[in-house]
Amino acid sequence: MIEKKINRRGEVIKNSFLLFLILLTSSAFSQKLSLNSPNEQISVRLWNEEQAEFGEWYLEVNYETNGEVKTVIPKIDLGLVRSDQDFSKELKFIRSGRKKQVNDDYVTLHGKRLQRANSANEVVVFFERPDKSKMNLILRAYNDGLVFRYEFPEKDKSSYVIKEEMTSYTIPDSSKRWLQKFNPANEGYYREMKDAREQKDWAYPALFQAPDSTYFYLIHEADLMRSYAGTKLTNYEEPSKYKLTFPDAWNGREQGESQPTINLPWKSPWRVIIIGGLDDIVSSTLVDDVSTPSLVENTEWIKPGLVSWNYWSNNHGTKDYQVVRKFTDLAVEMGWPYTLLDWEWDAMGNGGNLDDALEYIHSKGIKPLIWYNSGGDHTWVEATPKDRMLTHENRVEEFTKLKKMGIVGVKVDFFESEKQDMINYYMDILEDAADFEMLVFFHGSLVPRGWGRTYPHLMTYEGVRGAEWYNNGPDFTYEAPVHNTILPFTRNVVGSMDYTPVTFTNSQYPHITSYGHELALGVLFESALQHMADRPEGYRSLPAEIISFLMDLPVTWDDTKLLDGYPGQGVTMTRQKEEIWYIAGINGEEKVKDQVLSFDFLPEDKKYRLSLFADGDHDKEFSISYQVVDRNSSVGVKLLRRGGFAGYLSPIE
């Protein structure tokens, strides 16, 4: 709805004739637009604070909780600076289109929920510069958040450079925030902060809590495609203002342009704000919901699954044919469909080479995946094979070979940039891989931007400081307990996360998390290819009940719900797979906790058998119990410091 206000200070113009003249001569005098979500809990308003015909515009985001409307973000500055002119200033509001409802029901092959249903209210706002150049703002309000994007609707054969995006979020300084310092591999730690004193480059997604603690919001971007670069958040100019910023020139070893080049007509990626309680944040699929639907027509060949992985326990494992055999045997014993041949497969020895390994893997009925260096001058890493994914011709030649060899997927590593040229490189790999029905997972990469919906054979991304960091230094040993409790509220909200979890033995640096904590990560962390990282003897030494649990652990889910938790302290979640509900929780703190599990997510009038694998008397022991529960039951569980639990509820017929 558009409202025309003569004076925002509340002064009354008593002369109706004067009022008529002002309205007649100034059609865009302090315009305001309001758009509500379908449930009317989220609203966004468009303001021009200059009260002039041409000016600067901003959004205000509100959220109704407990019957009271709260201002989530008081100001989101808008606009783009294009190489030919500035679309952040001197914008005249022309009109808003008719509000329409967007309904989108779709099915995914993997993720936190396979059946997706969402609806939004959408409006397009039409702006014009003094020279009649046009820019539109597309706004959508969903029940779990707000998204907006820019559009240049005119058709033009010329190319333009986006010099700067002016989008910035003004965050009240008393808001709590969980932010990760940006690095091109997105492998940092989230830090809890109570204000905006730290001024840095910040990675997506960014989590904030309202000053009165009544709601949270997660800032991200989605539907980033070939016509733009990835952005990050910076607050250098004003500490409380987080501005979207293009990649630094040094990213990717200074290869590629930081500023994207566009052709008209053009639309930007969606700017995404997920809003609500922590349960709303965790269960949201908004990043996928607003992304381009699948471009892959035949998806029968795309099969998520568990993977045996030798790198964590032996950094040179794939170089050793005997190690490859052991991890193949592990996959057979556990009923996992895949094993990964990580780096150095082209230098394999000790009784066999790649051909021998593939013959052995296939003879056991296991599907092999294989690692590649992304290659090119954008990465300093020289590990081979280095450049076989680099060009279309390289990829066609390599995928042709892999197909003949029975290899079903590629892990491509070391991208180190989110510039437009690298976004195009990601797309090129995905499109060529689809032609050869080849699964893909990216490492040393950006975090998800909705591509799992657009390219469903993209199974997972790293973009996280995961368990491999037990190899890299002593800090992860002490950081992991808290770090693990933050990821379900941040990184894993926006897409699959290849943390490589569920390790009970030690790598180069030890765990201080309990066995119960490690087991829980297999449920808490979602990834369509879940790389189970421990050594074979680590799994074989577990109690039979735990081995059985890991053999049958799903990687795709019909539903996901947060039951309890707070970033940095702990998290308890349940995920549904057909009629079975899996449940898991971890404690990130240095104190023992007694937690009461409630089961009100279960259907009415149905009983379930709870199989619960909790911490025992010490951190390398399980307490295993079974009981019958229904939605009215409650069960106590003890979590050691840095402890955890996992289990499942199977219906009793």
C-alpha positions in Angstrom: 0.0 0.0 0.0 1.3 3.5 -0.9 0.7 6.3 1.5 1.4 10.0 0.8 2.5 12.0 3.8 2.8 15.8 3.7 4.9 16.1 6.8 6.4 13.2 8.9 6.7 15.4 12.0 3.0 15.3 12.5 2.3 19.0 11.7 -1.3 19.6 10.5 -2.0 21.5 7.4 -5.4 23.0 8.0 -6.0 24.6 4.7 -7.5 22.0 2.5 -6.9 24.1 -0.7 -3.2 24.3 0.1 -3.1 20.6 0.7 -4.7 20.0 -2.7 -2.2 22.2 -4.4 0.8 20.4 -2.7 -0.5 17.0 -3.6 -1.2 18.1 -7.2 2.3 19.5 -7.7 4.4 16.9 -5.8 3.3 13.3 -6.5 6.4 11.7 -4.8 6.6 13.8 -1.7 7.9 11.5 1.0 6.4 8.3 -0.4 6.1 5.1 1.8 5.3 1.5 0.8 4.3 -1.2 3.1 4.4 -5.0 2.4 3.4 -7.7 4.8 4.1 -11.4 4.9 1.1 -13.8 4.3 0.8 -14.3 8.1 1.3 -10.5 8.6 4.1 -11.1 11.1 6.9 -9.6 9.0 6.5 -6.3 7.3 8.8 -4.0 5.3 8.4 -0.3 4.6 10.1 1.8 1.9 11.1 5.3 2.9 12.5 8.4 1.2 13.9 10.5 4.0 14.7 13.5 1.9 11.1 14.4 1.1 12.1 15.4 -2.4 11.1 14.4 -5.9 14.4 12.6 -6.4 16.3 11.1 -3.5 17.7 8.1 -1.7 15.6 5.3 -0.5 15.8 2.8 2.3 13.9 -0.2 3.8 12.7 -0.7 7.4 12.0 -4.2 8.5 9.6 -5.0 11.3 8.5 -8.2 13.1 5.5 -8.9 15.3 6.2 -11.0 18.3 4.0 -11.5 21.4 1.5 -9.0 20.0 4.1 -6.2 19.7 5.7 -4.9 16.5 9.4 -4.7 16.8 11.8 -2.9 14.4 14.2 -5.6 13.2 16.5 -3.5 11.0 15.7 0.2 11.1 17.5 1.0 7.9 18.6 -0.9 4.8 20.3 1.5 2.4 19.5 0.7 -1.2 21.0 1.2 -4.6 23.8 0.4 -7.1 26.5 2.4 -8.7 26.8 1.5 -12.4 29.7 2.5 -14.6 27.5 4.9 -16.5 25.5 6.4 -13.5 24.6 6.2 -9.9 21.3 4.3 -9.0 21.5 5.0 -5.3 20.8 8.7 -5.5 18.3 10.9 -7.4 15.8 8.1 -7.7 12.3 9.1 -8.4 9.5 6.8 -7.2 7.3 6.2 -10.2 4.9 3.6 -8.9 4.5 0.2 -7.3 3.1 -2.7 -9.1 0.1 -4.6 -7.8 0.8 -6.8 -4.9 0.8 -10.5 -5.9 1.1 -13.7 -4.0 4.0 -16.1 -4.9 3.3 -19.7 -4.2 6.1 -22.3 -4.8 5.7 -25.9 -4.0 8.6 -28.1 -5.1 10.6 -31.2 -4.3 14.3 -31.4 -3.6 16.6 -34.5 -3.7 18.4 -33.6 -0.5 18.5 -31.1 2.3 16.7 -30.5 5.6 13.3 -31.0 4.0 12.5 -32.8 0.7 8.9 -31.4 0.2 9.0 -27.7 0.1 6.0 -25.3 0.3 6.3 -21.6 0.7 4.3 -18.5 -0.1 5.1 -14.8 -0.2 3.6 -11.4 -1.0 5.6 -9.6 -3.7 5.6 -6.1 -5.0 7.8 -4.4 -7.6 8.8 -0.8 -7.1 9.6 1.2 -10.2 12.2 4.0 -9.9 13.6 6.4 -12.5 16.6 8.7 -12.6 16.3 12.3 -14.0 17.6 11.0 -17.4 14.7 8.4 -17.4 17.0 5.4 -16.8 15.1 2.8 -14.9 15.8 0.6 -11.9 13.3 -1.7 -10.1 13.3 -3.0 -6.6 11.6 -6.4 -6.2 10.4 -7.1 -2.6 9.0 -10.3 -1.2 7.8 -10.9 2.3 7.7 -14.6 3.4 6.5 -16.0 6.7 10.1 -16.7 7.6 11.8 -13.7 6.2 12.3 -10.9 3.7 14.1 -10.9 0.4 14.7 -8.2 -2.2 16.7 -7.8 -5.4 17.5 -5.1 -7.9 16.4 -5.1 -11.6 17.5 -3.1 -14.6 14.5 -3.8 -16.9 15.7 -2.0 -20.0 17.1 -3.9 -23.0 20.5 -2.6 -24.1 23.3 -4.2 -26.1 25.9 -2.4 -24.0 27.8 -3.9 -21.1 28.1 -2.1 -17.8 30.3 -2.6 -14.7 28.7 -2.5 -11.3 31.2 -0.3 -9.4 29.6 -0.6 -6.0 26.5 -2.0 -4.3 25.2 0.4 -1.8 23.0 -2.1 0.1 23.9 -1.9 3.8 22.1 -3.1 7.0 22.1 -0.8 10.0 22.1 -3.0 13.0 21.2 -1.6 16.5 24.4 -1.6 18.4 22.9 -3.4 21.4 22.2 -6.5 19.2 24.1 -9.6 19.9 25.8 -11.1 16.8 27.6 -14.2 15.7 30.1 -13.3 12.9 32.9 -15.0 11.1 35.8 -13.0 9.8 35.8 -13.5 6.0 38.4 -15.6 4.2 38.1 -16.9 0.7 37.7 -20.5 1.9 35.1 -19.6 4.5 36.8 -21.7 7.1 36.9 -19.4 10.2 35.3 -19.4 13.6 32.1 -17.6 14.4 32.6 -15.2 17.3 29.8 -14.0 19.6 29.9 -10.2 20.0 27.6 -7.8 21.9 28.2 -4.7 19.8 29.8 -3.5 16.6 33.2 -2.5 17.9 35.0 -4.9 15.6 35.3 -3.6 12.1 36.3 -6.3 9.6 35.2 -8.2 6.5 32.5 -10.6 7.6 31.4 -13.8 5.9 27.9 -15.0 5.2 25.7 -16.0 6.8 25.6 -13.5 9.7 23.4 -14.1 12.7 21.9 -11.4 15.0 19.8 -11.4 18.1 17.4 -8.5 19.0 18.4 -6.3 21.9 15.4 -7.6 23.9 16.2 -11.3 22.9 12.7 -11.9 21.4 13.8 -12.8 17.9 16.8 -13.5 15.7 17.7 -12.8 12.1 20.2 -14.3 9.6 21.5 -12.2 6.7 22.6 -14.0 3.5 22.3 -13.9 -0.2 20.8 -16.3 -2.7 20.5 -17.1 -6.4 23.9 -15.8 -7.2 24.5 -16.7 -10.8 26.8 -15.8 -13.7 25.9 -12.1 -13.8 27.3 -11.1 -10.5 30.1 -11.6 -7.9 29.7 -13.0 -4.4 29.6 -10.4 -1.8 30.5 -10.2 1.9 29.7 -7.7 4.7 32.0 -4.9 5.8 31.5 -2.3 8.5 34.5 -0.1 8.1 32.7 3.1 7.3 30.3 3.0 10.2 30.6 0.2 12.8 26.9 -0.4 13.0 26.3 -0.4 9.2 27.1 -3.7 7.5 27.6 -3.0 3.8 27.6 -5.5 0.9 31.1 -5.5 -0.6 32.7 -7.1 -3.6 35.7 -9.5 -3.4 39.1 -7.9 -2.7 41.5 -7.7 -5.7 44.0 -10.1 -4.0 41.4 -12.9 -3.8 42.2 -15.7 -6.3 45.8 -14.5 -6.6 44.6 -11.3 -8.2 43.0 -13.2 -11.1 39.6 -11.9 -12.3 37.9 -8.5 -11.8 36.4 -7.6 -8.4 33.5 -5.6 -10.0 31.0 -7.6 -12.0 30.1 -6.8 -15.6 26.4 -7.1 -16.6 24.2 -6.9 -19.6 20.6 -5.7 -19.7 18.0 -6.7 -18.7 19.5 -7.9 -15.5 18.6 -8.9 -11.9 20.8 -9.0 -8.9 21.0 -12.0 -6.5 18.4 -11.9 -3.7 19.3 -10.2 -0.5 17.9 -12.6 2.2 16.9 -11.9 5.8 15.5 -14.9 7.7 13.6 -13.7 10.7 12.0 -15.4 13.8 12.9 -17.6 16.7 15.9 -19.9 16.5 13.6 -22.7 15.5 12.4 -20.6 12.5 16.1 -19.9 11.5 17.1 -23.6 11.7 14.1 -24.9 9.8 14.0 -22.2 7.1 14.6 -23.1 3.5 14.3 -19.5 2.3 17.7 -19.5 0.5 16.6 -22.4 -1.7 13.1 -21.2 -2.0 14.1 -18.0 -3.9 16.8 -19.6 -6.0 16.4 -20.8 -9.6 14.6 -24.1 -9.9 16.5 -27.2 -11.1 18.1 -26.8 -14.5 18.8 -30.6 -14.6 15.8 -32.5 -16.2 16.8 -36.1 -15.5 17.7 -36.5 -11.9 17.3 -40.3 -11.4 21.1 -40.7 -11.2 21.6 -38.3 -8.3 21.9 -40.4 -5.2 22.9 -38.9 -1.8 24.7 -41.1 0.7 27.4 -41.9 3.3 31.0 -41.9 2.2 34.1 -43.6 3.7 37.0 -41.0 3.7 40.6 -41.7 4.5 42.2 -38.2 4.6 41.3 -37.3 8.2 43.1 -40.3 9.7 45.8 -40.4 7.1 46.6 -37.3 5.1 48.3 -39.3 2.4 45.8 -42.2 2.6 44.9 -42.3 -1.1 48.5 -42.6 -2.0 48.5 -46.0 -0.4 46.6 -48.7 -2.3 46.3 -50.8 0.9 44.6 -47.9 2.8 42.2 -47.4 -0.1 41.3 -51.1 0.2 40.7 -50.8 3.9 38.3 -47.8 3.5 36.5 -49.7 0.7 36.0 -52.6 3.1 34.8 -50.2 5.7 32.1 -48.9 3.3 31.1 -52.5 2.6 30.8 -53.4 6.3 28.8 -50.3 7.1 26.6 -50.4 4.0 27.7 -47.0 2.9 27.4 -46.5 -0.9 30.5 -44.4 -1.6 34.3 -44.1 -0.9 36.4 -41.1 -1.8 39.7 -41.2 -3.5 41.2 -37.9 -2.2 44.3 -36.1 -3.3 47.4 -38.1 -4.5 45.4 -40.8 -6.2 47.6 -40.1 -9.2 50.6 -41.2 -7.2 49.1 -44.3 -5.7 51.5 -47.2 -4.8 52.2 -49.9 -2.2 50.7 -52.8 -4.3 48.4 -51.1 -6.7 47.6 -48.0 -8.7 44.3 -46.2 -9.6 43.2 -48.9 -12.0 43.8 -51.6 -9.4 41.9 -49.5 -6.7 38.9 -49.0 -9.0 38.8 -52.7 -9.9 38.8 -53.5 -6.1 36.2 -50.9 -5.3 33.8 -52.0 -8.1 34.3 -55.6 -7.1 32.9 -54.8 -3.7 29.8 -52.9 -5.1 31.0 -49.5 -3.9 30.8 -46.3 -5.9 34.0 -44.3 -6.1 34.3 -40.5 -5.9 37.5 -38.7 -6.8 39.4 -35.4 -6.0 40.7 -32.7 -8.2 42.6 -29.5 -7.8 40.5 -26.7 -9.4 43.8 -25.6 -11.1 44.6 -22.4 -12.8 46.5 -19.3 -11.6 43.7 -18.5 -9.0 45.2 -21.0 -6.6 48.7 -21.4 -5.1 48.2 -25.1 -4.4 50.2 -27.3 -6.8 48.7 -30.7 -5.8 47.9 -32.7 -8.9 45.9 -33.3 -11.0 45.8 -29.6 -11.2 44.1 -28.3 -14.3 41.8 -31.1 -15.6 38.7 -29.1 -14.5 39.9 -25.8 -15.8 38.4 -25.6 -19.3 35.4 -27.0 -21.0 37.7 -29.1 -23.2 39.6 -30.4 -20.1 36.4 -31.3 -18.4 34.8 -33.1 -21.3 38.0 -35.2 -21.8 38.2 -36.0 -18.0 34.5 -36.7 -17.5 34.6 -39.0 -20.5 37.4 -41.0 -18.9 35.8 -41.0 -15.5 32.5 -42.3 -16.9 34.3 -45.2 -18.5 36.1 -45.9 -15.3 32.9 -46.1 -13.3 33.6 -43.0 -11.2 30.4 -41.2 -10.2 31.5 -37.9 -8.7 34.2 -35.3 -8.3 35.4 -33.3 -5.4 36.9 -30.0 -6.7 39.1 -28.0 -4.3 40.8 -24.6 -3.9 38.7 -21.9 -5.5 39.9 -19.0 -3.3 37.7 -16.3 -4.8 34.1 -15.2 -5.2 34.7 -12.9 -8.1 32.5 -13.1 -11.1 34.9 -15.2 -13.1 35.0 -17.8 -10.4 31.2 -17.9 -10.1 31.2 -18.7 -13.8 33.8 -21.4 -13.2 31.6 -23.0 -10.6 28.7 -22.9 -13.1 30.8 -24.3 -15.9 31.8 -27.3 -13.8 28.3 -28.0 -12.7 26.8 -27.8 -16.2 29.5 -30.0 -17.8 29.2 -32.5 -14.9 25.4 -32.8 -15.4 26.0 -33.7 -19.1 28.0 -36.7 -17.8 25.8 -37.5 -14.8 28.6 -36.7 -12.5 28.0 -35.8 -8.8 29.9 -32.7 -7.6 31.1 -31.3 -4.3 33.1 -28.2 -3.8 35.9 -27.6 -1.3 37.9 -24.5 -0.5 34.8 -22.8 -1.7 32.1 -20.3 -1.1 29.1 -21.1 1.2 25.8 -22.2 -0.4 23.8 -19.6 -2.4 20.9 -21.9 -3.4 22.7 -23.9 -6.1 21.6 -27.1 -4.4 18.2 -26.4 -5.9 19.4 -25.2 -9.2 21.9 -27.9 -9.7 20.7 -30.8 -7.6 23.8 -32.9 -8.4 25.8 -30.4 -6.4 25.8 -32.5 -3.2 27.6 -30.4 -0.7 30.2 -27.7 -0.1 32.9 -27.3 2.5 32.9 -23.6 3.3 33.3 -24.5 7.0 36.0 -25.0 9.5 35.4 -28.7 9.8 37.0 -31.8 11.4 40.0 -31.7 9.0 41.3 -28.9 11.2 42.2 -31.5 13.8 45.1 -32.0 11.4 46.1 -28.4 11.0 46.8 -27.1 14.5 46.0 -27.4 18.2 43.3 -24.7 18.3 40.5 -26.8 16.9 40.7 -29.2 19.8 39.6 -26.5 22.1 37.4 -24.5 19.8 35.3 -27.4 18.4 32.9 -27.9 21.3 31.5 -24.3 21.1 32.1 -24.1 17.3 29.9 -27.1 16.7 27.0 -25.6 18.6 27.0 -22.4 16.5 27.1 -24.1 13.0 23.5 -25.4 13.1 22.3 -21.7 13.6 24.6 -20.2 11.0 26.4 -22.1 8.2 24.3 -25.2 8.0 21.1 -23.2 7.8 21.8 -22.1 4.2 22.8 -25.4 2.7 24.7 -28.7 2.8 27.9 -28.6 4.9 30.8 -31.0 4.4 32.2 -30.9 8.0 33.3 -34.6 7.7 31.9 -35.5 11.2 31.6 -38.5 13.5 35.2 -39.2 14.5 35.9 -41.1 17.7 39.7 -41.6 17.5 42.2 -38.8 17.2 43.9 -37.3 14.2 47.1 -35.3 14.6 45.5 -33.3 17.4 43.0 -34.8 19.9 39.3 -34.4 20.6 38.0 -33.1 23.9 34.4 -33.8 22.8 32.8 -36.9 24.1 31.8 -39.9 22.0 28.2 -38.9 22.4 29.0 -35.4 21.1 30.7 -36.9 18.0 27.9 -39.3 17.3 25.3 -36.5 17.4 27.1 -34.6 14.7 25.9 -37.1 12.1 22.4 -36.0 12.7 23.0 -32.3 13.6 25.1 -31.6 10.4 23.3 -32.0 7.1 25.2 -32.9 4.0 23.9 -34.9 0.9 27.3 -36.7 0.8 28.2 -37.2 4.4 31.9 -38.1 4.7 32.4 -40.3 7.7 35.9 -39.4 8.6 37.2 -41.9 11.2 39.5 -44.8 10.5 38.0 -48.3 10.2 39.1 -49.4 13.6 37.5 -46.4 15.2 34.1 -47.5 13.9 34.7 -51.3 14.5 35.5 -50.7 18.2 32.1 -49.1 18.9 29.3 -51.0 20.6 27.1 -53.0 18.2 24.1 -50.7 18.7 26.2 -47.6 17.7 27.6 -49.4 14.6 24.0 -50.3 13.6 22.9 -46.6 14.1 25.8 -45.4 11.8 25.0 -48.0 9.2 21.5 -46.8 8.8 22.1 -43.0 9.3 20.1 -41.0 6.7 21.6 -38.1 4.8 18.4 -36.6 3.4 15.4 -35.6 5.6 11.7 -35.2 5.4 11.6 -32.6 8.2 13.9 -30.7 10.5 13.0 -29.1 13.8 15.0 -27.4 16.5 14.0 -28.6 20.0 16.3 -26.6 22.2 19.5 -24.7 22.1 21.5 -21.4 21.9 24.6 -20.7 19.8 27.7 -21.4 21.8 26.0 -23.3 24.5 24.2 -26.3 23.0 21.8 -27.5 20.4 19.2 -30.3 20.3 17.4 -31.1 17.0 15.2 -33.7 15.5 15.1 -34.8 11.9 12.5 -37.0 10.3 13.1 -39.7 7.7 9.9 -41.4 6.6 8.3 -42.7 9.9 11.5 -42.5 12.0 12.5 -39.4 13.9 16.2 -39.0 14.7 17.2 -36.9 17.6 20.6 -35.5 18.7 22.0 -32.9 21.0 25.4 -31.5 22.0 26.8 -29.5 24.9 29.3 -26.9 24.1 30.0 -25.8 27.6 32.4 -26.8 30.4 29.7 -28.1 32.7 27.5 -31.2 33.0 23.9 -30.6 31.9 20.7 -32.5 32.7 18.3 -32.1 29.9 14.7 -33.1 29.6 13.6 -34.3 26.2 10.1 -33.6 25.1 8.4 -35.3 22.2 5.5 -33.0 21.3 6.6 -33.1 17.6 5.3 -36.7 17.4 1.8 -37.4 16.0 -1.1 -37.9 18.4 -2.1 -41.4 19.6 1.0 -43.1 18.4 3.7 -44.8 20.4 7.4 -44.9 19.5 10.4 -46.9 20.7 13.2 -44.6 21.7 16.7 -45.9 21.3 19.0 -43.4 23.1 22.8 -43.3 22.9 23.9 -40.8 25.5 27.1 -40.0 27.4 28.3 -42.7 29.8 30.4 -42.2 32.9 33.3 -40.7 30.9 33.7 -39.2 27.5 34.6 -42.4 25.7 31.7 -44.4 27.0 28.0 -44.6 25.9 25.0 -45.1 28.0 22.5 -47.0 25.9 18.8 -47.2 26.8 15.4 -48.1 25.3 11.9 -47.1 26.3 8.4 -46.5 24.9 7.3 -42.8 24.5 4.6 -40.8 22.9 4.1 -37.0 22.3 3.2 -36.5 26.0 6.4 -38.2 27.3 9.5 -36.6 28.7 12.9 -38.3 29.2 15.9 -37.0 31.1 19.3 -37.2 29.5 22.7 -36.3 31.0 25.3 -34.5 28.9 28.9 -34.5 30.1 30.8 -31.3 29.6 31.4 -31.0 25.8 29.1 -34.1 25.6 26.1 -35.2 23.6 23.7 -37.8 22.6 21.9 -39.3 19.6 19.1 -41.7 19.0 16.0 -42.4 17.1 12.2 -43.0 17.5 10.7 -45.8 15.5 6.9 -46.3 15.5 5.4 -49.2 17.3 2.8 -50.8 15.1 
